Amino acid sequence: MSKEMLEAFATLEKTKGIKQDVIVEAIKAALVAAYKKNYNQATNVIVEFDERRGDFKLMTEKTVVEEVHDERLEISLKDALTINRAYELGDKIRFEVAPKNFGRIAAQTAKQVIMQHLREAERNHIIDEYSQYEDELITGTVERRDNRFVYVKIGNVEAVMPRNDQMPGETYNPQDQIRVLVTHVGSDSKGAQITVSRTAPDMVKRLFEQEVPEIYDGTVEVVSIAREAGDRTKIAVKSNDPNIDPVGTCVGQRGARVQNVVNELDGENIDVVKYEEDPSDYIANALNPAEVIAVQFGDEDDEKSALVIVPDYQLSLAIGKKGQNVRLAARLTGYKIDIRPESEVEFVDESSDQAEKENKEAESDNLVAGDASSASDITEDSAAEEEPEAETSSDETKTEDGLQAEVTNGETVDTTEE
């Protein structure tokens, strides 16, 4: 019996990861509970375990007294002396209680206690071992599926993948090898539970860390991710080294790096955009591949609102199919984005307004100068017109000889008397 028990301990430790000490403590607690159930008290019960032989002994401890009031806790001096003549009043004597003397109810209680302790030990072992893998990628094997979960075997434990964590369009068959992100390690009434996902945004981040060494070592940093699993993802990156292009690093030569991530996600489209400290530049990058003319921000009461102006022919591209492009850009940047075509919006440009104001002032000055010049010209013309009238005001002229001549029909008539 002892050999079989030791072998059982070894099997439990190998398959469930439960240490022998934990199992031994569970059995001790079960024997104490069974004794209490059978004898209605357990204050003087001691369980001993022989590690070499694998034997358990259930002992009750009684005190040597002159007169016995409770046989479960005391023994008379007379009876003690029959066991050993060295006993005295106040000594403690241990008596073995054979488990075979326990009733059926006591045995059932022992079984329940053992099973409870083993479940708790297994749950704690799973939590301790797999909590280090939380938010990390891990490879598992699909075991089965039902209407709620896909069950994935990870190591010696079974993880669950809820429906909202399953990629749209993917089929999970038994024995399929899949990569999943561990999103939660905890416990419920049934024991430890590990939840995994293939739709979490952090899965894209972990895949890029494996494909791009610069992200893994921190040279390139992933700032934000917006994802609609199975369809499209936008990921914003920035470089902590001015000599490294973050977007080109993530895309890789001929798109090799990003293509590996796309293949792992079953063809999901991935847009890698550059993070900018300037919100307007960041929003413009996030709306890639659409062209952005200008970005205007709301008042101080609505700091996270932005109006984006795009060319008329780029409006549908900026919004995306069913609003997906602008929706992902809003999640990526944290701004509420309103997109308007150029033809419908009059946007304010301070620099152009100032230039326009200066041009108007210059035109006004030129107009005043032009009016003054016109007035001067009119005055001079009037004076010029008056001078001939003064010269031709008389039809008569005088010659040097003092003779008076009258001009008549272009001929000069001499009117001097002889």
Secondary structure, 3 states (H helix, E strand, C coil): CHHHHHHHHHHHHHHCCCCHHHHHHHHHHHHHHHHHHHHCCCCCEEEEEECCCCEEEEEEEEEEECCCCCCCCEEEHHHHHHHCCCCCCCCEEEEEECHHHCCHHHHHHHHHHHHHHHHHHHHHHHHHHHHHHCCCEEEEEEEEECCCEEEEEECCEEEEEEHHHCCCCCCCCCCCEEEEEEEEEEEECCEEEEEEECCCHHHHHHHHHHHCHHHHCCCEEEEEEEEECCCEEEEEEEECCCCCCHHHHHHCHHHHHHHHHHHHCCCCEEEEEECCCCHHHHHHHHCCCCCCCEEEECCHHHCCEEEEEECHHHHHHHHCHHHHHHHHHHHHHCCEEEEEEHHHCCCCCHHHHHHHHHHHHHHHHHHHHHHHHHHHHHHHHHHHHHHHHHHCCCCEEECCCCCEEEEECCEEEECCCC
